[in-house]
Amino acid sequence: MSDAVMSVTNDTFDQNVLQSQGIVMVDFWATWCGPCKIVAPVVEELAKEYEGRAAFAKVNTDENPDLASRYNIRGIPTLIFFKGGKVMDQIVGAVPKAQLKSKLDSLIG
């Protein structure tokens, strides 16, 4: 994981995601998840491309089951888009980068 994508836990989620005024895309993932490994480099690329316009975070669902439960994560990867601390949208599964860019662009306006 690069510096562009922060790793958040039960202890840091509220501060880093919910208290952020801007857009935060959170990738809920696990080490054993094949599709998560496909999405990970895309999230890294987006974090660099959208630096200063959106923040990016990852939550390991195995290490943070309370967060996975709190956001009703049933399948991974699940990407949840927050704006001003509120859930704006979510995407489940490995999707093309263009789809994620489109979602980010619509939220950034």
C-alpha positions as CSV (number, residue, x, y, z in Angstrom):
1,M,0.0,0.0,0.0
2,S,1.3,3.4,-0.9
3,D,1.2,6.7,1.0
4,A,-1.7,7.7,-1.2
5,V,-4.0,5.1,0.2
6,M,-4.4,5.1,4.0
7,S,-5.1,1.9,5.9
8,V,-7.9,2.5,8.4
9,T,-9.1,0.4,11.3
10,N,-11.9,0.3,13.8
11,D,-9.9,2.9,15.8
12,T,-9.2,5.3,13.0
13,F,-12.2,5.0,10.7
14,D,-14.3,7.7,12.2
15,Q,-11.5,10.2,12.2
16,N,-10.2,9.5,8.8
17,V,-13.4,8.8,6.9
18,L,-16.5,10.1,8.7
19,Q,-15.0,13.3,9.9
20,S,-13.5,14.1,6.4
21,Q,-15.5,16.9,4.6
22,G,-14.5,15.7,1.2
23,I,-14.9,12.5,-0.9
24,V,-13.4,9.3,0.6
25,M,-13.4,6.0,-1.3
26,V,-13.1,3.1,1.1
27,D,-12.0,-0.3,-0.2
28,F,-13.2,-3.2,2.0
29,W,-11.0,-6.1,1.2
30,A,-9.2,-9.2,2.6
31,T,-5.8,-10.8,1.8
32,W,-7.3,-14.1,0.6
33,C,-9.7,-12.4,-1.9
34,G,-8.7,-12.8,-5.5
35,P,-10.9,-9.9,-6.9
36,C,-9.5,-7.7,-4.2
37,K,-6.0,-8.2,-5.6
38,I,-7.3,-7.0,-9.0
39,V,-8.9,-3.9,-7.5
40,A,-5.9,-2.9,-5.3
41,P,-3.6,-1.5,-8.0
42,V,-6.6,0.4,-9.5
43,V,-7.3,2.0,-6.2
44,E,-3.6,3.0,-5.9
45,E,-3.7,4.6,-9.4
46,L,-6.9,6.5,-8.6
47,A,-5.4,7.7,-5.4
48,K,-2.5,9.3,-7.3
49,E,-4.8,10.7,-10.1
50,Y,-7.3,12.2,-7.6
51,E,-4.7,13.5,-5.1
52,G,-6.1,16.7,-3.5
53,R,-9.6,16.0,-4.8
54,A,-10.5,12.8,-3.0
55,A,-9.1,10.5,-0.3
56,F,-8.6,6.8,-0.5
57,A,-8.7,4.2,2.3
58,K,-8.6,0.5,2.7
59,V,-10.2,-1.6,5.5
60,N,-9.1,-5.2,6.0
61,T,-12.4,-6.9,6.8
62,D,-10.7,-9.9,8.5
63,E,-8.9,-7.5,10.9
64,N,-11.9,-5.1,11.3
65,P,-15.0,-7.2,11.3
66,D,-17.0,-4.6,13.3
67,L,-16.6,-2.1,10.4
68,A,-17.6,-4.8,7.9
69,S,-20.7,-5.5,9.9
70,R,-21.4,-1.8,10.4
71,Y,-21.6,-1.2,6.7
72,N,-23.3,-4.5,5.9
73,I,-20.4,-5.9,3.8
74,R,-21.6,-9.2,2.3
75,G,-19.1,-9.5,-0.5
76,I,-15.6,-8.1,-1.2
77,P,-14.2,-6.1,-2.6
78,T,-16.8,-3.5,-1.7
79,L,-16.0,0.1,-2.5
80,I,-18.0,2.6,-0.5
81,F,-18.0,6.3,-1.4
82,F,-18.4,8.8,1.4
83,K,-18.9,12.5,1.2
84,G,-19.0,14.7,4.3
85,G,-19.1,11.5,6.4
86,K,-22.2,10.1,4.7
87,V,-22.4,7.1,2.4
88,M,-23.2,8.3,-1.1
89,D,-22.8,5.0,-3.1
90,Q,-21.2,1.7,-3.2
91,I,-19.9,-0.8,-5.7
92,V,-19.4,-4.5,-5.0
93,G,-16.9,-6.6,-7.0
94,A,-14.0,-6.0,-9.2
95,V,-15.1,-3.3,-11.7
96,P,-13.2,-1.4,-14.5
97,K,-11.2,1.7,-13.5
98,A,-13.4,3.7,-15.8
99,Q,-16.5,2.9,-13.7
100,L,-14.8,4.0,-10.5
101,K,-13.5,7.2,-12.2
102,S,-17.1,8.0,-13.4
103,K,-18.4,7.5,-9.9
104,L,-15.7,9.8,-8.4
105,D,-16.2,12.4,-11.1
106,S,-20.0,12.5,-10.4
107,L,-19.4,12.9,-6.6
108,I,-16.7,15.6,-7.0
109,G,-18.9,17.5,-9.4
